[in-house]
Amino acid sequence: MARIELDLAHAYRPNPQQDSDYALLPLTMAFEDGGAYALLGPSGCGKTTMLNIMSGLLVPSQGRVLFDGRDVTRASPQERNIAQVFQFPVIYDTMTVAENLAFPLRNRGVPREQIRQRVGVIAEMLDLSGQLNCRAAGLSADAKQKISLGRGLVRPDVSAVLFDEPLTVIDPHLKWQLRRKLKQIHHELKLTLIYVTHDQVEALTFADQVVVMTRGKAVQVGPADALFERPQHTFVGHFIGSPGMNFVLAEVRGGNLLLAGQTLPLPAEQSLPQGPLKLGIRPEYLTVVAPGSPGALPAKLRQVQDVGTHLMLTVELSGGQALKARLAIDSPPPPPPGGSLWVQLLGAHTCFYAGEELLP
Ligand SMILES: Nc1ncnc2c1ncn2[C@@H]1O[C@H](COP(=O)(O)OP(=O)(O)OP(=O)(O)O)[C@@H](O)[C@H]1O
């Protein structure tokens, strides 16, 4: 296994001039040995580009890739000793499941008995033990992709295993099981795993550290709770969560916060720079409170959706800005749509942003 360091940028076109010319803007990042990482972001944000640069399928247009301090920028995937799992199964249909799993080990001249043991362990982990002697050709798409996952995980000596949206072809029910399984496998095998996905649930279930990307930029690297509680960038607030964070344009003037045409006195301990900023609050923390509560503003209730596990309220501040508030199903019933209520905007979970960046 290896500690992977990136200090690079990548543009597919020559002579990049502006940010939009880069698939990956200049970044410095380290993936620790034995960690479980996810690269998460919308289509086109640069996840696959980053993965391909790590695997050696792509040479960055500037900068370096280090594996345990060794410069591997121009080394092939084989030289880097990387295993990869792609979106679609890459297996040999004419071989049995056991032969498929054994293939990467046999290729490296691993002794027979060791191969047998390791294939047994991996098959057990992926619930493939009962199919070891079946020919791959006759199996379902799910089972074939499990073999691909197994082939990626079977070698204990790899620098890292890279997954590019590996559960795309998997049935939704099995997907849920496999996500959890991969997490468990990570704890047992202690391999460095890097997993590309645009699905936040997949990333947050699997990874200890999630790299959130947008427009060629890694805007935050952190565990699930940090991404939820303290999004470092408005994109993280917006992208993580369902629905994402509410944002309200505001201005600090003296000891007050002006927003939605109203004035909220800031608590004495709150130190914010004077001038414009954005207030961010997650629907989970936008609570309905008694009229006139400190840090709260009046709003109109526009819509109530019963989502089964909770109520999702749409409220509107004066000036017309709509916010989402998530209410526990056993909370006191909200007023009828069109009615007035007060919502708590200032509190321990409120974040403030200058431009798109979180203020300390
Ligand atoms: N071979 C290529 N030549 C030119 N531009 C490319 C190439 N591959 C990717 N790009 C561009 O680079 C940017 C990042 O693409 P990349 O595939 O890394 O994103 P991604 O986050 O993996 O998206 P997706 O989930 O859709 O694969 C996009 O604007 C894409 O159009």
PDBQT file of the ligand as one rigid body, heavy atoms in Angstrom, charges set to zero:
ROOT
HETATM    1  N1  LIG A 401     -10.393  12.931 -22.982  1.00  0.00    +0.000 N 
HETATM    2  C1  LIG A 401     -10.898  14.140 -22.765  1.00  0.00    +0.000 A 
HETATM    3  N2  LIG A 401     -10.659  15.156 -23.617  1.00  0.00    +0.000 NA
HETATM    4  C2  LIG A 401     -11.152  16.398 -23.403  1.00  0.00    +0.000 A 
HETATM    5  N3  LIG A 401     -11.902  16.736 -22.340  1.00  0.00    +0.000 NA
HETATM    6  C3  LIG A 401     -12.168  15.774 -21.446  1.00  0.00    +0.000 A 
HETATM    7  C4  LIG A 401     -11.690  14.431 -21.603  1.00  0.00    +0.000 A 
HETATM    8  N4  LIG A 401     -12.113  13.703 -20.545  1.00  0.00    +0.000 NA
HETATM    9  C5  LIG A 401     -12.822  14.550 -19.766  1.00  0.00    +0.000 A 
HETATM   10  N5  LIG A 401     -12.852  15.780 -20.294  1.00  0.00    +0.000 N 
HETATM   11  C6  LIG A 401     -13.501  16.974 -19.702  1.00  0.00    +0.000 C 
HETATM   12  O1  LIG A 401     -12.894  17.206 -18.429  1.00  0.00    +0.000 OA
HETATM   13  C7  LIG A 401     -13.870  17.578 -17.463  1.00  0.00    +0.000 C 
HETATM   14  C8  LIG A 401     -13.846  16.600 -16.287  1.00  0.00    +0.000 C 
HETATM   15  O2  LIG A 401     -14.260  15.333 -16.757  1.00  0.00    +0.000 OA
HETATM   16  P1  LIG A 401     -14.262  14.016 -15.858  1.00  0.00    +0.000 P 
HETATM   17  O3  LIG A 401     -14.647  12.855 -16.713  1.00  0.00    +0.000 OA
HETATM   18  O4  LIG A 401     -12.983  13.926 -15.097  1.00  0.00    +0.000 OA
HETATM   19  O5  LIG A 401     -15.446  14.359 -14.831  1.00  0.00    +0.000 OA
HETATM   20  P2  LIG A 401     -16.264  13.385 -13.907  1.00  0.00    +0.000 P 
HETATM   21  O6  LIG A 401     -16.498  14.158 -12.657  1.00  0.00    +0.000 OA
HETATM   22  O7  LIG A 401     -15.602  12.076 -13.774  1.00  0.00    +0.000 OA
HETATM   23  O8  LIG A 401     -17.636  13.254 -14.693  1.00  0.00    +0.000 OA
HETATM   24  P3  LIG A 401     -18.500  11.941 -15.036  1.00  0.00    +0.000 P 
HETATM   25  O9  LIG A 401     -19.104  11.516 -13.718  1.00  0.00    +0.000 OA
HETATM   26  O10 LIG A 401     -19.517  12.430 -15.997  1.00  0.00    +0.000 OA
HETATM   27  O11 LIG A 401     -17.553  10.935 -15.599  1.00  0.00    +0.000 OA
HETATM   28  C9  LIG A 401     -15.211  17.613 -18.196  1.00  0.00    +0.000 C 
HETATM   29  O12 LIG A 401     -15.446  18.938 -18.592  1.00  0.00    +0.000 OA
HETATM   30  C10 LIG A 401     -14.982  16.723 -19.401  1.00  0.00    +0.000 C 
HETATM   31  O13 LIG A 401     -15.780  17.133 -20.478  1.00  0.00    +0.000 OA
ENDROOT
TORSDOF 0
